[in-house]
Structure formats: structure tokens, C-alpha cells
């Protein structure tokens, strides 16, 4: 009986890891913000996010924001667990992060929900 329980736990871990790997594989690439909290970016503004998978639902990325011709980029690392993506940023000796919920992830569509419940909709470039 103990052997059967152990095999069930191992199978569950394998399925969970496989889900994160599939999500990471789908997220890999460049995404353009379409709407944030139901609003499209204003004229002259754009935001994009790039994910570069490494393994087991983890990787690195870059967030880029452009406003009136000036761009700002921020590098980050990420880890996917279940339907949550943890983004960690290290900047000037300070570390901070945010946990977003992956509401929808399709081949060309990504919908993320921030801790305040605001929804970001991205399309794959």
C-alpha cells in the first residue's frame, strides 16, 4: 500500500512539472500589451514583455515600456508554479517581486491578473 501511495505522489509531481514546462514553452517569446484594466495603451505608449524559458517553468525576461519615444527596459527572472508566475527583479542592490495569476495562456494570447485584480491582455508578436 505504501508503494502505491509513493507512486501516486511521484505521478502527481510529474504531471505538475509537466504543466509548468508546457506553460513556459507557450510563454517563450515576445508579447505585446493589448489592454490593461480594459484600456488600450494611449497613443505614443506601448508595453511588451519577453520570456526566455530555461527549464522547469523558469527563465529570464525583459519588460519594455515606451512613452513618447523614450524606452525603459527592466530584466527579470520568473518561475511558474501551477497558474501563478512569480517575477523577481534585482535592481541597484534591491530585490522585489510580484506574483501574477495566469488567467489564460494560448498560443497567441496571454492574460495575466495582478494582485490588485487588474487584467493585462497580451498578444504574441
N, C-alpha and C positions, 0 to 999 in steps of 0.2 A: 504494500500500500504506500509506503514512504517513497519507493522508487517511482510509482505512478504520479504522486504529488510533485516530486522533483522534476519529472519530465514535463508536467503541465506548466510549472513555473518557467522552465527553460524555453518551452514553446511560446509562452506569453512574452517573454523578453525578446525572443527572435522576431515575433510579429511586431512588437512595439518599435524595435530598432529599424525594422524594415520600413515602417510607416515614416519615420523621420528621414530616412535616406530617400524615400520617394518624394517627400515634400521638398527636401533640399535640392534634389535633382530638378524638380519643376521650377523652383525659385531661382536657380542658377541663371544669371544673365542680367540684362538691363531692363528696368521698369520705369515707365513714365507716369507721374501722377495725373490722374484724370479729374478726380474730385476729392475734396477734403471737407468733411462735415456737410456734404451735399452741394458744395460750391466748387466750381471750376477755378483754377488759378486765374488771377487777374491778368490783363494784358501786360506783357513785358515780364511776367513771372513764370517760372517753371521749376519743377522739382523732379528729381529722379533718384532712384536707388539701384545700386548694383550689388548682386550677390555672387560670390565666387565660392562654390562648395569645396570642402576639403574631404571630410569623411564623417560618417555617423551623424548627419544632421547639423554639422558645424562648418563654419567657414569665416571668410572675411568679406567686407563690403565697403562701399563708399556711398554716402549720401551727398547729393549735389543740389544746391538751390541757386537759382539765378533770378535777380531782380534788377530791372533797368540796366541790363548789360553787365552787372557785376556778379561774379560767381563765387560761391563759398562751397568748399568740399570738406567733408568730415569722414575719416576712416573709422571703421568699427569691426568688431568680431561678433559673431552670432552663434547661437545654439538653439536648435529646435527640439522641444520635448512635448509630446502629444500635439495639441493645437496651439501651443504657445511658442513664440520666438523671443528669446532674450537677446537684446542688443546691448553690448558693452562698449563704452567709449573711454579711451585714455587720452587725455589732452593736458599738456603742460603740467604733468605730475598729478593730475586729478583723474579719478575714475568715477564714472557714473553709468547708469544703465536704465533701460526701460524694458518692460515685458509687454508685448503686443499679442493679441489673440488673432490667429489666422482664421478668419471667418469663412473665406472661400479661396481656394487655390486651384486654378485650372491652367491649362497650357499657356493661355494668353491673358488670363485675368487673375489678379491678386487683390483681395480685400482684407485689410488689417483694421483691428479695433484697438485704440489706445486705452490706457487706464481710465480716462475720463468718459469713455464710451463713444468717442468721435471716430468716424469711419473714414479711412483712406482707401480709395479705389485706384489701382494701378493697372496699366496695360503693358504688355511686353513689347519692347522696341523691336 
